Amino acid sequence: MFLLVRDRLASTMLQAHTERMASEASFAALCGASPVEASSGKTQRRRLNRGGDRQANAALYRIVLTRLRWDPHTRTYLDRRISDGKSRREAIRCLKRYVARELYPLLQAASASTDPAATTA
Protein backbone atom coordinates (compact mmCIF):
# COMPACT_ATOMS: atom_id res chain seq x y z
CA MET A 1 0.00 0.00 0.00
CA PHE A 2 2.76 2.45 0.94
CA LEU A 3 4.61 1.76 -2.32
CA LEU A 4 1.44 2.35 -4.34
CA VAL A 5 0.91 5.75 -2.69
CA ARG A 6 4.57 6.64 -3.18
CA ASP A 7 4.43 5.69 -6.88
CA ARG A 8 1.30 7.79 -7.43
CA LEU A 9 2.90 10.76 -5.75
CA ALA A 10 6.04 10.34 -7.81
CA SER A 11 4.05 10.24 -11.03
CA THR A 12 2.20 13.40 -10.01
CA MET A 13 5.50 15.11 -9.30
CA LEU A 14 6.94 13.97 -12.65
CA GLN A 15 4.03 15.55 -14.46
CA ALA A 16 4.74 18.92 -12.80
CA HIS A 17 6.24 20.50 -15.92
CA THR A 18 9.75 19.07 -15.65
CA GLU A 19 10.93 21.27 -18.52
CA ARG A 20 10.31 24.35 -16.34
CA MET A 21 12.61 23.15 -13.55
CA ALA A 22 15.81 25.11 -14.08
CA SER A 23 16.96 24.77 -10.46
CA GLU A 24 15.91 23.33 -7.15
CA ALA A 25 14.50 26.70 -6.09
CA SER A 26 12.43 27.01 -9.26
CA PHE A 27 11.08 23.50 -8.68
CA ALA A 28 10.03 24.49 -5.16
CA ALA A 29 8.37 27.64 -6.52
CA LEU A 30 6.62 25.58 -9.20
CA CYS A 31 5.26 23.28 -6.49
CA GLY A 32 4.23 26.20 -4.30
CA ALA A 33 6.69 25.17 -1.58
CA SER A 34 8.99 28.17 -1.72
CA PRO A 35 8.91 30.56 1.22
CA VAL A 36 7.53 34.07 0.76
CA GLU A 37 8.29 36.86 3.21
CA ALA A 38 5.15 37.82 5.13
CA SER A 39 6.75 40.05 7.72
CA SER A 40 5.28 43.23 9.08
CA GLY A 41 6.76 45.51 11.68
CA LYS A 42 8.79 43.57 14.22
CA THR A 43 7.37 40.19 13.19
CA GLN A 44 9.69 38.12 10.99
CA ARG A 45 7.94 35.19 9.31
CA ARG A 46 7.49 33.38 6.03
CA ARG A 47 4.53 31.69 4.42
CA LEU A 48 4.14 29.26 1.55
CA ASN A 49 3.94 30.53 -1.97
CA ARG A 50 0.29 30.32 -3.03
CA GLY A 51 1.23 30.08 -6.70
CA GLY A 52 2.44 27.09 -8.60
CA ASP A 53 0.99 23.73 -9.46
CA ARG A 54 -1.71 22.79 -6.95
CA GLN A 55 -1.44 19.06 -7.67
CA ALA A 56 2.31 19.07 -7.05
CA ASN A 57 1.76 21.05 -3.84
CA ALA A 58 -0.87 18.54 -2.72
CA ALA A 59 1.53 15.68 -3.51
CA LEU A 60 4.23 17.31 -1.37
CA TYR A 61 1.72 17.73 1.44
CA ARG A 62 0.72 14.06 1.26
CA ILE A 63 4.37 13.02 1.31
CA VAL A 64 4.93 15.14 4.42
CA LEU A 65 1.85 13.72 6.17
CA THR A 66 2.95 10.18 5.32
CA ARG A 67 6.43 10.86 6.64
CA LEU A 68 5.00 12.38 9.82
CA ARG A 69 2.98 9.25 10.40
CA TRP A 70 5.67 6.66 9.68
CA ASP A 71 9.13 8.26 9.90
CA PRO A 72 10.46 8.98 13.41
CA HIS A 73 13.12 11.37 12.05
CA THR A 74 10.45 13.55 10.46
CA ARG A 75 8.47 13.60 13.71
CA THR A 76 11.62 14.61 15.58
CA TYR A 77 12.21 17.41 13.06
CA LEU A 78 8.62 18.64 13.49
CA ASP A 79 8.91 18.59 17.30
CA ARG A 80 12.20 20.50 17.11
CA ARG A 81 10.70 23.17 14.85
CA ILE A 82 7.68 23.55 17.14
CA SER A 83 9.96 23.84 20.19
CA ASP A 84 11.86 26.56 18.29
CA GLY A 85 8.66 28.62 18.32
CA LYS A 86 7.19 27.78 14.93
CA SER A 87 3.56 26.79 14.56
CA ARG A 88 2.65 23.37 13.20
CA ARG A 89 1.69 24.99 9.90
CA GLU A 90 5.08 26.72 9.60
CA ALA A 91 6.87 23.47 10.50
CA ILE A 92 4.97 21.65 7.76
CA ARG A 93 5.98 24.43 5.34
CA CYS A 94 9.61 23.76 6.25
CA LEU A 95 9.10 20.04 5.72
CA LYS A 96 7.53 20.60 2.29
CA ARG A 97 10.55 22.66 1.27
CA TYR A 98 12.83 19.93 2.61
CA VAL A 99 10.99 17.25 0.61
CA ALA A 100 11.16 19.42 -2.53
CA ARG A 101 14.92 19.73 -1.99
CA GLU A 102 15.20 15.93 -1.78
CA LEU A 103 12.97 15.24 -4.79
CA TYR A 104 14.59 17.64 -7.24
CA PRO A 105 17.70 15.55 -8.09
CA LEU A 106 15.56 12.41 -8.38
CA LEU A 107 13.15 14.09 -10.78
CA GLN A 108 16.00 15.54 -12.83
CA ALA A 109 17.53 12.09 -13.21
CA ALA A 110 14.15 10.58 -14.12
CA SER A 111 13.37 13.27 -16.68
CA ALA A 112 16.84 12.93 -18.21
CA SER A 113 16.39 9.19 -18.59
CA THR A 114 12.97 9.61 -20.27
CA ASP A 115 13.93 12.59 -22.45
CA PRO A 116 14.19 11.43 -26.08
CA ALA A 117 16.56 14.29 -26.97
CA ALA A 118 19.02 13.14 -24.30
CA THR A 119 19.11 9.58 -25.64
CA THR A 120 19.78 10.56 -29.28
CA ALA A 121 22.78 12.77 -28.50
C-alpha positions in Angstrom: 0.0 0.0 0.0 2.8 2.5 0.9 4.6 1.8 -2.3 1.4 2.4 -4.3 0.9 5.7 -2.7 4.6 6.6 -3.2 4.4 5.7 -6.9 1.3 7.8 -7.4 2.9 10.8 -5.7 6.0 10.3 -7.8 4.0 10.2 -11.0 2.2 13.4 -10.0 5.5 15.1 -9.3 6.9 14.0 -12.6 4.0 15.6 -14.5 4.7 18.9 -12.8 6.2 20.5 -15.9 9.7 19.1 -15.6 10.9 21.3 -18.5 10.3 24.3 -16.3 12.6 23.1 -13.6 15.8 25.1 -14.1 17.0 24.8 -10.5 15.9 23.3 -7.1 14.5 26.7 -6.1 12.4 27.0 -9.3 11.1 23.5 -8.7 10.0 24.5 -5.2 8.4 27.6 -6.5 6.6 25.6 -9.2 5.3 23.3 -6.5 4.2 26.2 -4.3 6.7 25.2 -1.6 9.0 28.2 -1.7 8.9 30.6 1.2 7.5 34.1 0.8 8.3 36.9 3.2 5.2 37.8 5.1 6.8 40.1 7.7 5.3 43.2 9.1 6.8 45.5 11.7 8.8 43.6 14.2 7.4 40.2 13.2 9.7 38.1 11.0 7.9 35.2 9.3 7.5 33.4 6.0 4.5 31.7 4.4 4.1 29.3 1.6 3.9 30.5 -2.0 0.3 30.3 -3.0 1.2 30.1 -6.7 2.4 27.1 -8.6 1.0 23.7 -9.5 -1.7 22.8 -6.9 -1.4 19.1 -7.7 2.3 19.1 -7.0 1.8 21.0 -3.8 -0.9 18.5 -2.7 1.5 15.7 -3.5 4.2 17.3 -1.4 1.7 17.7 1.4 0.7 14.1 1.3 4.4 13.0 1.3 4.9 15.1 4.4 1.9 13.7 6.2 2.9 10.2 5.3 6.4 10.9 6.6 5.0 12.4 9.8 3.0 9.2 10.4 5.7 6.7 9.7 9.1 8.3 9.9 10.5 9.0 13.4 13.1 11.4 12.0 10.4 13.6 10.5 8.5 13.6 13.7 11.6 14.6 15.6 12.2 17.4 13.1 8.6 18.6 13.5 8.9 18.6 17.3 12.2 20.5 17.1 10.7 23.2 14.8 7.7 23.6 17.1 10.0 23.8 20.2 11.9 26.6 18.3 8.7 28.6 18.3 7.2 27.8 14.9 3.6 26.8 14.6 2.6 23.4 13.2 1.7 25.0 9.9 5.1 26.7 9.6 6.9 23.5 10.5 5.0 21.6 7.8 6.0 24.4 5.3 9.6 23.8 6.3 9.1 20.0 5.7 7.5 20.6 2.3 10.6 22.7 1.3 12.8 19.9 2.6 11.0 17.3 0.6 11.2 19.4 -2.5 14.9 19.7 -2.0 15.2 15.9 -1.8 13.0 15.2 -4.8 14.6 17.6 -7.2 17.7 15.6 -8.1 15.6 12.4 -8.4 13.2 14.1 -10.8 16.0 15.5 -12.8 17.5 12.1 -13.2 14.2 10.6 -14.1 13.4 13.3 -16.7 16.8 12.9 -18.2 16.4 9.2 -18.6 13.0 9.6 -20.3 13.9 12.6 -22.5 14.2 11.4 -26.1 16.6 14.3 -27.0 19.0 13.1 -24.3 19.1 9.6 -25.6 19.8 10.6 -29.3 22.8 12.8 -28.5 
